[in-house]
Amino acid sequence: MSKPLPTPVWMRKAVPRFFQYLVLTIATILIFVPIIILIFGSVKTTGQMYSHPYDFPTNPNWSNIINILKTPSFWTMMGNSLIVMVSTTTATVFICALVSFVFARLEFRGKNFFFNLFTLGLMFPINVAILPVYFVLRQLDSYGLHLINSLLGVIVVQVAFQLSGNIMILKGFFTAIPKELQDAAYIDGCTNFDFFWRIMLPLVKPALAAVASLVMIVSWNDLLVPLIVLNSNNLWTLQLGTMQFQGQYSTDLALISAFVALSSIPTIIFYMFAEKQIVAGLTAGAVKG
């Protein structure tokens, strides 16, 4: 009985590659088609959106975008979102870097216990824990901290729920740095903080940039925390304002599309510049000495 002919090499490579490109094409369509419809809709009238939602706008209607840009509340919400995003990112990166350094490079009693406490935070996403968090904020308000209806309350909650995952990411990078480098630094007279600040942080810059980029994107797109914490219109972030705007102008789809498109521009621009940092930081397996 003759043996079956072996499968040609080109076919063994072509079939998996075909399915890879097929999956990537489907994913690209699912992601970009809604974005394209949103961008096209922002320069159409509501009637054109209902009748020709997928057509390229031949005669763009810029009045929707101009009217939103002339609205002072839009810029107020933009400023609030920037304050929350920058503050949350700065606090999260600094705290995560310090805590990760302690868990990765220092030895103390109860180290594994406390690290496990941080990892437990991954089991309680913000959607599940938001109600207890709100009661905690109200209790803290009774002591005069005034976290409810303030941007500080939003920042505190966002930072708290960003710590667990990012500490685990940074701990791996701090652990990868050779132990001999730490011993040499201590011989030269470095304290723990000097070693952390002068040597460790410059070596893990890609990881810090990746964590900062991810925190920025999550903070900017967050809707739930501002919705629960903020009451005053003057403190609304863009995401919360988008939800309220959709409720107010539910029949004017073109105006809503313009508002959502303008709200998304900062995130898109930021991700275009931060994408390399995110990939480089999350894929670097070790720090070369």
C-alpha positions in Angstrom: 0.0 0.0 0.0 1.5 3.3 -1.1 2.0 6.1 1.4 0.0 9.3 1.0 1.9 12.2 -0.6 3.1 14.8 2.0 1.4 18.1 2.1 3.3 20.8 0.3 5.2 23.2 2.5 3.5 26.2 0.9 0.1 24.8 1.7 1.1 24.1 5.4 2.0 27.8 5.7 -0.7 29.3 3.6 -3.7 27.7 5.4 -2.9 29.0 8.9 -1.9 32.4 7.4 -5.3 32.6 5.6 -7.2 32.0 8.8 -5.0 34.6 10.6 -5.7 37.2 8.1 -9.4 36.3 8.1 -9.7 36.7 11.8 -7.8 40.0 11.7 -10.0 41.3 8.9 -13.2 40.4 10.8 -11.9 42.1 13.9 -10.8 45.2 12.0 -14.3 45.5 10.4 -16.0 45.1 13.8 -13.9 47.8 15.3 -13.6 50.4 12.6 -17.1 50.3 11.0 -18.8 51.8 14.0 -16.1 54.5 14.2 -16.4 55.3 10.6 -20.2 55.6 10.9 -19.8 57.8 13.9 -17.3 60.1 12.1 -19.4 60.3 9.0 -22.5 60.9 11.0 -21.0 63.9 12.8 -20.9 65.8 9.6 -24.4 64.8 8.3 -27.9 65.8 9.2 -30.2 63.5 11.2 -32.2 62.7 8.1 -29.1 61.7 6.2 -28.1 59.4 9.0 -31.4 57.6 8.9 -31.5 57.3 5.1 -27.8 56.8 4.2 -25.9 55.9 7.4 -23.0 54.2 5.5 -22.5 56.8 2.7 -19.6 59.1 2.5 -20.7 62.7 3.3 -20.4 64.5 0.0 -21.6 67.8 1.4 -20.3 67.9 5.0 -22.5 69.7 7.6 -20.1 71.3 10.0 -22.7 73.1 12.1 -23.0 70.3 14.6 -19.3 70.3 15.4 -19.1 74.1 15.5 -22.1 74.4 17.8 -20.6 71.9 20.3 -17.2 73.6 20.2 -18.9 76.9 21.0 -20.6 75.4 24.1 -18.7 76.4 27.3 -19.9 73.2 29.1 -18.0 71.0 26.6 -14.7 72.6 27.4 -15.5 72.5 31.1 -16.1 68.7 30.9 -12.9 68.4 28.8 -10.9 70.1 31.5 -12.4 68.0 34.2 -11.6 64.8 32.3 -8.0 66.0 31.8 -7.6 66.8 35.6 -8.9 63.4 36.5 -6.8 61.5 34.0 -3.5 63.3 34.7 -4.0 63.1 38.5 -5.1 59.4 38.4 -2.2 58.4 36.2 0.4 60.3 38.2 -0.7 58.9 41.5 -1.2 55.3 40.2 2.2 55.1 38.6 4.0 56.5 41.6 2.2 54.3 44.1 2.5 51.2 42.0 6.2 51.8 41.4 6.9 52.1 45.1 4.9 49.1 46.1 6.2 46.9 43.3 9.8 47.8 44.3 9.1 46.9 48.0 7.6 43.5 47.0 10.3 42.7 44.4 13.5 43.8 46.1 13.0 44.0 49.9 12.4 41.2 52.4 10.2 41.7 55.4 7.8 39.6 57.5 4.4 39.1 56.0 5.5 40.0 52.5 3.6 37.2 50.7 0.5 37.9 52.8 0.4 41.5 51.9 1.1 40.8 48.2 -1.8 38.3 48.2 -4.0 41.1 49.5 -3.2 43.2 46.5 -3.8 40.4 44.1 -7.3 39.8 45.7 -8.2 43.2 44.3 -8.3 41.7 40.8 -11.3 39.6 41.9 -13.4 42.6 42.7 -13.9 44.8 39.6 -15.3 48.3 40.0 -18.7 47.2 38.7 -19.1 44.8 41.6 -17.7 47.0 44.3 -19.1 50.4 43.4 -22.0 50.3 45.9 -19.7 49.6 48.9 -17.3 52.2 47.6 -20.0 54.8 47.6 -21.0 54.0 51.2 -17.3 54.3 52.2 -17.1 57.7 50.5 -20.2 58.9 52.3 -18.8 57.7 55.6 -15.5 59.6 54.9 -17.6 62.7 54.0 -19.0 62.6 57.6 -15.4 63.1 58.7 -15.0 66.2 56.6 -13.1 64.8 53.6 -15.7 65.9 51.0 -15.1 63.1 48.5 -18.7 62.9 47.2 -19.4 65.4 44.4 -15.7 66.2 43.9 -13.1 65.3 41.4 -10.9 64.2 44.2 -13.4 61.4 45.0 -13.3 60.2 41.4 -9.5 60.2 41.4 -9.2 58.3 44.7 -11.6 55.6 43.5 -9.9 55.2 40.1 -6.5 55.0 41.7 -7.6 52.4 44.2 -9.0 50.1 41.5 -5.9 50.5 39.2 -3.4 49.4 41.8 -3.7 45.6 41.8 -3.1 44.8 38.2 -0.4 47.4 37.6 1.5 46.3 40.7 1.7 42.8 39.4 2.9 44.1 36.0 5.6 46.3 37.5 6.7 43.7 40.1 7.9 41.4 37.3 10.1 44.2 35.8 11.6 45.1 39.1 12.3 41.4 39.9 14.0 40.9 36.5 16.8 43.4 37.4 19.9 41.5 38.4 20.6 41.2 42.2 24.2 42.0 41.6 23.2 45.6 40.6 21.5 46.0 43.9 24.4 44.7 45.9 26.8 47.0 44.1 24.6 50.0 44.7 24.4 49.3 48.5 28.2 48.9 48.6 28.5 52.4 47.1 26.3 53.8 49.9 22.9 53.9 48.3 19.8 53.7 50.5 16.8 51.7 49.5 15.1 54.9 48.2 18.3 56.0 46.3 18.5 52.6 44.6 14.8 52.9 43.7 14.9 56.4 42.5 18.3 56.7 40.8 18.7 53.2 39.4 15.5 51.2 39.2 13.2 53.8 37.8 15.4 54.6 34.8 15.7 50.9 34.0 12.0 50.2 34.0 10.9 53.3 32.0 9.2 51.2 29.3 7.1 49.4 31.9 6.2 52.7 33.6 5.3 54.2 30.2 3.1 51.2 29.5 1.3 51.4 32.8 0.8 55.1 32.5 -0.7 54.7 29.0 -3.1 52.0 30.1 -4.2 54.0 33.2 -4.7 57.1 31.1 -7.0 55.3 28.6 -9.0 53.6 31.4 -9.4 56.8 33.4 -10.4 58.9 30.3 -13.1 56.3 29.3 -14.4 55.7 32.8 -18.2 56.4 33.1 -19.3 54.5 36.2 -17.2 56.2 38.9 -18.1 59.8 37.8 -21.7 58.7 37.5 -21.8 57.5 41.1 -19.6 60.2 42.7 -20.5 63.4 40.9 -23.7 65.3 41.2 -22.9 68.9 40.0 -23.0 69.6 36.3 -19.9 71.8 36.6 -17.9 68.7 37.7 -19.0 66.3 34.9 -16.4 64.5 32.9 -16.8 64.1 29.1 -18.0 60.5 29.4 -20.7 61.5 31.9 -21.6 64.5 29.8 -21.9 62.2 26.7 -24.5 60.1 28.5 -26.5 63.1 29.6 -26.2 64.7 26.2 -27.6 61.6 24.5 -30.6 61.7 26.9 -31.2 65.4 26.2 -30.8 65.1 22.4 -32.0 61.5 21.8 -33.7 62.4 18.5 -30.9 64.4 17.0 -28.5 61.6 16.1 -26.2 63.8 14.0 -25.6 66.1 17.0 -25.0 63.2 19.3 -22.5 61.7 16.8 -20.6 65.0 16.7 -20.4 65.2 20.5 -19.2 61.6 20.8 -16.7 62.0 18.0 -15.2 65.1 19.6 -15.1 63.3 23.0 -13.2 60.4 21.4 -10.5 62.5 19.6 -8.2 62.9 22.6 -8.2 59.2 23.3 -7.5 58.3 19.7 -4.7 60.8 19.4 -3.2 59.7 22.7 -3.3 56.0 21.8 -1.6 56.7 18.4 1.4 58.1 20.3 1.3 55.7 23.2 0.8 52.4 21.3 4.5 51.7 20.9 5.2 52.4 24.6 2.4 50.0 25.6 3.6 47.2 23.3 7.3 47.7 24.3 6.5 47.9 28.0 4.3 44.8 28.1 6.4 42.6 25.9 9.9 43.3 27.4 10.6 40.2 29.3 13.7 41.4 31.2 16.0 44.3 31.7 19.4 43.8 30.1 22.4 44.8 32.2 
